[in-house]
């Protein structure tokens, strides 16, 4: 009874913030809450099958709701119901730091998050490979359906004339290759090549010799067949191993590249150092590397649901900590120039660019300033 009353109040706040989405919540006792969204374009329904699911949701908020959905104690219906509920929650202010939202944050949630991180800590090689297998050993057909012709599990580069996902992926691979300054005959090491398009692209377009270290057997079997079909099997050496193993290459490579792999190196500071040290050990003196990654300006733990159900051991790295680890390993950023696209130049000269500086003390942003071109 208490859980249902409290949840009804929460869902009433969520439903009141949306005029375009009709929210219906059915509780385990048969009672129903229905928002009064007029002319709703979207509809989403939440049905609690058990009292346990109601208490779990009340105690652990959205984590409890989605874990109950995974366990079958909650039904979600509608067009993309999870993303719709997330959008409604954001609109209602549940992702803010206001005092009323803190009441909903169970201190046990942070303890559960730490425990999950500890259980899946990838500092050791065996656990790191188990973490990778959890996600990347899923059927390749799933990723083919999601990721287009390249099966490239990373960002795309969407230039103004880009119309398709495939083209955005091609753009990104070419952009990375240019940053690497590849020349025929060079030796290139890629860690975590996924389903193998980047090594194929480098071997065929730039005539380099590629070595791939990848820990997931199912991906490696897929890559070997793909390399054969593209006629580059003799140009690409595939080793079943992770970033720890590349230290034995001992300065063999002219170039190093990883795309979307740093996020799997781990949360702990020593894992940042291990990642940087392994890259430094594999590169020749004067070698160049590109590490393409998503990053925060502060080091923060990955959420429980992501760790438990999607990316065990995953961590969006801190850019300052990454740069510090690279510096300690003797890896220095290359200084240079970047050419703005016509659209970027237009935005810049119009004063539409801003920089937000984040610090550990103020992770949400300390200084936000407009960038304008020099006058005169």
PyMOL commands that set and color helices and strands:
alter all, ss='L'
color gray80, all
select helices_A, chain A and resi 2-16+51-71+81-91+99-102+107-119+125-136+140-147+165-180+197-206+217-229+243-249+262-264+269-282+304-309+319-328+342-349
alter helices_A, ss='H'
color red, helices_A
select strands_A, chain A and resi 21-26+32-34+42-48+74-78+187-191+209-214+236-240+253-259+283-292+295-296+317-318+353-357+367-371
alter strands_A, ss='S'
color yellow, strands_A
deselect
rebuild
show_as cartoon
